[in-house]
Amino acid sequence: MRQPVVIANWKMNMTLSESEGFVRRFTGEEVAGSGVEMIICPSFIALPSLAVMIRETSLLLGAQNMYWEKSGSFTGEISPLMLREIGVRYVITGHSERRTYFGETDEDVGKKVQTAFALGMVPIVCVGEDEEERRAGKTEEVIGRQLLTAVTDLEQEADRRRLLVAYEPVWAIGTGTPARAEDAAVVAASVRSLLHQKWGETAAAVRILYGGSVSPENITEFTGEPGIDGALVGNSSLKAASFAAMIRAVNAERGG
Ligand code: PGA
């Protein structure tokens, strides 16, 4: 059984005090005992303080990015060792905004995936086609290239099983118009089938998420699909009540 997961990607939103306020409000929400894994990915600035605040909660911490070298002359970058030391367990890699605005390549994503696992963290590999690629019928091709380059060097069975893949069609991110759940399910199935061709039965353990305009109102359309194990959420994850509502919805949908 794959545990459902809801991930908050705050992007470049919320100051330190706003981030702390979120965690305080979230702890007042009724989500205790839910079987849903809950991960928040705040700004780097907020990570150390939130790492302390979430100790008494079921929240887990993710970073929105990292560099693949452990240390060195890389001005402005954040090392995986810095993240691991404060208790960061997950790291988003290859988000479309990083690919588009900061030139992150498929090969960069592959290096980050390797490094994350080597240092005991779990990467959340984002893949997704843009509007033009979708119209040209290239969705599967784009996703296949992004995914297979990202996981090319993963040799350990344990790492493969812990991998998280988020299918995030670029045209659905931040637009208020999500993909249709049945279409997202088709892409999720092709992600699993690509992994199956490469890794065999291990692919059945990999959690595949959907992201792009997910909200408390629509989240269970996606998690109701048997091949979709959760959601990566931007805008609707910025309010504690909304994040909690999504977790409760998924929990209820899974019979929790
Ligand atoms: P959104 O962002 O939920 O605001 O569409 C999702 C994401 O970019 O991860």
Residues whose N, C-alpha, C, O or C-beta is under 5 A from the ligand:
A	BS01	PGA	N9 A172 I173 G174 T175 G211 G212 S213 V214 L232 V233 G234 N235 S236
